[in-house]
């Protein structure tokens, strides 16, 4: 099974859309599963607290101006908590559009795939384990699948394509958040949203709609993991010199990992800090000068690029001091006949004889998909009444309504949704997080979002983690992300008081 959290190949605006071939296409009016909620009871230790919790898988019908849908969610509710003050975190993956299974059993849910630190280990031997990193101690967790993914469907009379746009996709999930809170008596609870990959674009648009609608719902915080909200700034059109500056720290991290960088006696954090300083200083200056840059300056910059990225200076001098992320995946270990992973460049595979750059790190998402199927059936007791659809059959940029232009690389101001929510709620905070080795959504892109969107820097936390696009596959990263979510909730939510009314 192949699964990409972001089928859009973000490394290059010219790259094709990689569809998800493994999941069956949902019928226009699929038979509805889950006529009644499926409820199971569990115990676990999260954030150092041992607690009992209830897992609830249920369908919620929502209506928007685009149509109606029946969205199925997987919720984890702490037993005995006071619903009036207990925070709720709604989480989803990207696409467009894929189910939430990856972030669910990847890093945030109470059970996660226990990937070993040795990435060469056999993925088939990865099993589920308790997840003490899950922030379930701090907030109830609700994983939601948009219509045409998971068990979620449109209702009869609604065309599934009606939700295939930036605005309509976010509208259905925003409507779900309102409906779920109302149905569970949680309308006064602090609300958080976590999106991964394209899910960060969705999260920004949800924030805008909830802030600016006729009945505003002020979010307490948003987590943007593997963010793509400013993708136009780091999509590597050849003349977009900013994108090469933004990508350099990621290339430096990859070269460090594979032993191809000149570490200059520095540890990884210091090395990356040096790469960022060079990228925003000398590198940007010479790139901006283009063909007008003196030869001595070009040679100096090429030598520094070689030290940071492991690609020879001569290569840079013959390629205008630029290398795209996709080309880098092919070039770095070319002498070994290997190509780097796209979602996580720690992973490698043999380069195809016919050329191309497959993604070795799909082993992560394939494993998560396999384990989710076992988990929802064996532990959550969700019957096989219909297939769990990992990815909707969106094919090509033109099947998705981008609002401005015909691709995600058009100038669509996703970040303004966060701006609107900051204005609506003075306590609102945003956490922007990225993996070191993610070539799709880079550390530099995250920094640009945090610093160039006009947001109050006191309300933005920027974090980088060991790992790639699915960085929570690394146990230490799952723990760090969980702790950062706890910190976000501590900053923004009122103190939780009392037990649930009896």
N, C-alpha and C positions, 0 to 999 in steps of 0.2 A: 504494500500500500504506500502510495506517495501522498504526502500532505505538506503543504506550505501554509504557514500562518499568514503570509503575504504573497499570494501568487504573482502579484505584480513585481517584476524584477526591478527593484528600486535602484540598482546600481547604474542603470543607464536608461535614459528616456527612450532610446531607440530599441531597447530589448523587448522581446515578445512577452505577452502575458502567458504565464504558465498556469494552465487550468488544472484542476484537481480531478484526475480521471477515475479515482477509486470509488467515489460515492455515487450511488444511483440517483438519477434525476428525480426529484419529487413530482408526483402527479399534480395536475392543476388543482384538484380537490382531494388530496390524500385522505385515506381513512384515518380518523382521529384516534390517537392512542390516549391512554390515561383518562378514562372517563371519570375516575376519582383519584385524588392524591394518593401517592404511594409513600408511606411513612415508616421509617425505621428509627431505632434508638441506639445510641452509641456512647462511648466514653473515650476520652483522649487527654493528652497533656499538650498544651499549646502555650508558648510564651512562658513556660514554667508553671502554668496553672493546670491542674487536673480538673476536668469538668465533664458533665454529661451534656449531650446535645442531641437534637432531633434532626434527622435528614428528611426533607420533604420534597418530593418530585411532583410537580403539578402543572396543569395548564391554566393559563390566564388569557381570556379573550380581550383583545384591544381593538379599538376602532379609531381610525384617523381619517383625514380627508382623502387619503389614497385608497382606503379599503379596510377590510377587517382581517385579523389574523389571530391564531391561537398559539401563543408562545409558551413553550414548556421550559421551566426553570428547575434548577437543582439548588435547594436552599439548605443551609445549615444554621440552626437556631439554638442558641445556648439555653439550656433548661434553667428555669427559675429567674431569668433576667427580667428586669422591668422594661416592658416594650416602650414606655414613654421616653426613656433616655438611652436605650440600647442602640448604638450605631448600627447602620446597615451598609454593607459594601456590595454594590452590583458590579459584576465582572463579566467581560466577554473578550473574545479574540477578534481577529481582523478579517482579512480576505481581500476584496469583498467577494463573497461573504462566507465565513466558515463558522463552525460550531465552537462552543466554549470549552470543549473537551480538553484542549491542550493546556490552557492555564489552570483548568480545574484539577486534573491529576498531575500536572507538571510541577506546580509549585505552591498554589494557594490553598487548595482543598485540604481537608483533614487527613487524606491519604494521598501519597505522591509516588511517582515512579522513582525508585531508588537507584539512579544511575551511579555507577562507580566512578571514582576520580580518574581511573584508567579508561580513557575514551576508546582504547583499542579492544576493550572487553566485548564479548559477544552480546549484542543488544537483545537477543532472544532470551538471555538469562536474567534480564532486568525484571524485577518484581515490584509489586506495590508494598509500601511500608507506611507506618504511622508518620505523620508529618508535624513534628513539634514546631516547625517554622511557621505553620499556618497562623494567620492573625485572628483565628476564631475566638481567642480569649478577649480580643479588643472589639470585635464587631461580628454581627451575623453576616454570613456570606451567601450571596445569591448569584449563581451562574446562569445566565440567560442566553438562549439561542435565538437569533433572528429568524423570521419566517423563511422557510425553504432550507433550514439547517437543523441538525439535531432531530427532535421530534416535532419541531414547530412547523406549522403549515398555515397557509391562508385559508379562509373559510370559503365555502362555495359562493361563487359570484365575484370573487376577487382574483384578478390575474396576479400570479406571483411576481411578475415583472413590475407591478405597480410600486413595489418597495425597493426596486433596484436603482436607487439614487442616493446621493449624500443626504439630501433633506428628508426624503421619505423613509430611508433606512433608520435615521436617527429618530424620526418622529414615532415610529412604532416602538422603539425601545424606551423613549421618553414616556410614551403612553403606558407601557408596561410598568415602568417604575412607579408612576402615579397609581396605577390599578393595584399593583402588589402591595404598596404601602397601605392603601385604603382597606384592602381585603384582610390585612393582617393587623390592623389597628396600630399602624406605625407612622401615621401622618405627621407626628411631632418629633420623630426620631432624627438624629443627625444622619445625613445621607451622603455616601461617597460613591464615586464611579471609577472603575479601573478598566482601561482599554489597552489592548496590546496591538501593535502594528497598525493596520488600517483601523483597528478598534480605537486608536488614539484620535483619528480623524472623526470617528463616530462620537467619541466622548466629548470632543470640542463642540461639535454641532448639537449634541444633547444639552450641553451646558448653555449654549446660546438659546435654544428653544425653551428650556426651563426658566431661564432668566428673563426672557423678553416676551413670554406668552401672556395671555390675559390673566392667568392665575399663576404667578411666579412661584417656583419651588426652588428656594435657595439651597444649592449644594454646599456641604461643608468642605469638600475637597475632591480633587481629581488626581488620579495616578495615570501618567502617560508612560507606558513601558514600551521601548522600541518604537519611539514616536515617529510618525510620518506627517505631522501637521504642517511642516514647512518644507515638504519634499522638493518643491521647486527650487529651493536654495541649494540643495546638494545633489539633485539629479545631474548626472555629469554630461550635460551638453558640452561639446568641445570648447566653446568660448566662455563658459561659465567658470571663470578662474576661482571664484569663491568656493566652488564645490571641491576643488583639489586641495585647497587649504583646509576645508572642513574634514576631508577624508584622511588627511595625513596621520593624525593620532591613531586611527584605527589600523592603518597599514603598519605603523610603527609597533603597535601591540602585537599584531600578527607576526611580524618579523622577529620580535623578541621571543614569542612563544616557540617559533620554529628554529631558533638559533641562527637566524640570518642577519640580525642587526649587530652593529657595533655598540655594545652596551655602555662603553666608556666608563666602566666601573660603577654605574648607577643601578639602583633597584628599579623595578618596573614603574612605580609611581613617579619617581624622579625622572626616569627616561621619558615617560609620557608628558610630563610637564615641560621637559626640554623640547620635545617634538611640537607641542602646542605653541610654545614661544617662538620657535623657528618658523612654524607655519604661518603665524599671524604677523611675523616680522619680515625677515629677509626673504622668505619664500614668496609671500604675497606681493612684496615690493617688486621683485624681479618678474613674477608672473604678470603683474599689471603692466610692466614696461613692454612685455612681449618681445617682438623682434627688435625693438629698440634698446634692449638691455645690453650693456657691454659684455663682450665675450668673457672677460675675467669674472664678472659677476655671475654669469651663467655657469661657468665652470665651478665656481665656489658653491653655488646652490646645488648643482648636480652631485658634488661630492658629499654634501650634507644629506641629500636625499638618499644617496646610496647607503650612508651610515645608518640612517633611521629605518629604511625599508628593505635593504638587502638586494635591491635592483641596481646593477652597475651604473656608475655615473655616465659611461658612454651611451647606455641605453637612453637615459634621460636627455642627454644632449642631442640625440637624434630624434627625440619625440617631444620637443618643445617643453621639456621639464614637467611633463604630465603623464600620468598613468591612471586609467580608469580602474575602478574597483573590480570590474569584471576581467579586465586584462591582467590585473595583479593576481587574481586567483589562478590564472594560467601560467604566469611568468615566474612566480616566486620559486616554486619547486619543479620547474620544467626540467632541470637537469636530472631529477629523480623520476621523471615520467609521471608526476603527480599533479592533481589539480585540487585547490582548496575548496572547502565547503562555502556555500554562499551565506546561509543563516548563521553558521558557526565555523570560522576558518581554522579552528583547531583540527577539524576533521579533514581527512584527505582521501582521495581514491585515485586509481589509475586513470590517466588521461585517455579518453577514447581515441582510437586510431584514426577515426574520421574527423577528429576535432570536436570542438564544443567544450562546455564547462558544466557538467552535471553537478548536483549538490550532494556531497557525501553526508552533510549534516541532516539530511532527511531521515537518517537513521533515528534521530531523536523523535521527530514527529510521528514516524511510523510506529515506534515503540509506544508513545503516548496513546495513539489511536487504539492499538491492540489492548493495552491495559485498561483503557476506559471502558471498552466493551465488556471486559471481564468484571470490572468493578461495578458498573451500573447493574449488571445482571446478578452477580453473586452476592454483593454486599448491600446494594440499595434495593434489590429485589424488583427491578423494573423489567417487566416481561417483554418478550420479543414480539410485540403486536405489530410493529412496523420497523423498517430499517432506521437506524440512527444515521442521519445524513451528515457526513463530515464537512462537505463543501457543496454549496449551490452551484449549478451549472452555468456560471457566468463565463462567457467566452468573448474575450476581446474588450478593449476599452470602450467601444461604442455601445456595449450592452449595459453600461452603468452610466447613470446621469451625474456628471461631475459638476454641473451647475455653471461652471465657467470654463469653456473649452471642452475638449473631448477626451481628456486623460487626466490622471492625478497630477501630471506635471504642469498643468495649467495653473494660473495664479488665482487659486481659491483660498481666501483668508481664513482657514480653519481656526487659527489661533485667536481670532476675534471672539470666538465663543467663550474662551477662558476670560478674555478681557471683560465681556459682558457679565459673567458671573462674579468676577472680582468687584465690579461696580454694584451688583445686586446684594452681595454679602461681604461686609468688611472683614469678616473672620476667615473667609474662603482662602484655602491654600492649594498649591499644585506641586506634585512631586513628578519630576521628569527623570526617567531612569533608562539606562542603556547598558548593553553588554559590550565588553572590550572588543570582541572578535566578530561582531555583527557587521557584514559588509552591506547589508540592505539599509538599515537605519543606523547611522553612525553616531559616535560620541560627539564629533564636531557638529553634526546636524542638531543634536540635542542642545549643545551649548549655544548655537545660533538661535534656537527657539527661545531659550531661557533669557538671552541677553538682547535680542533684537525685536521682541514682540511688544515692547513698551510696558511690560508687566512690572509691578512693584517687586524689586529683588528681595524684599523682606518676606514676600509671600510665595517664593519659589525655592524649592530644594532640588538641586541637580546631583544625581548619583550615577556612578559607573560601577559595574560589577564584573567579576570574573565570569566568562561565558559569552554566549552569542545572543542571537535573536530570541532564543528560548533559554536564557541564561540561568533560569531557575532549575535547569537540569543539573547544575552544580549545587551540591548540598549547602555549601557555605553561602552561595548567592541566594538560594531560597531563604536561608536564615536572615541574611542581610536585608533582603526585600521585605520579609515579614516584619523585621524590626523597624524599617523605615516607614512602613504603613502604620505600625503602632505609634510611631513618633508623630506622624501626620494627624492621627486621630487625637492624640494627647493635646496637640496644639489647637485643635479646632472644635472638639466636642465638649459639651458640658460634662462634668463628672457624673458617672453612672451611679445612681442611688437606688437602694432598695431592691426588693424582689418583685417578681410579677404579682399583680393582684390575684387574690384567691377567691 
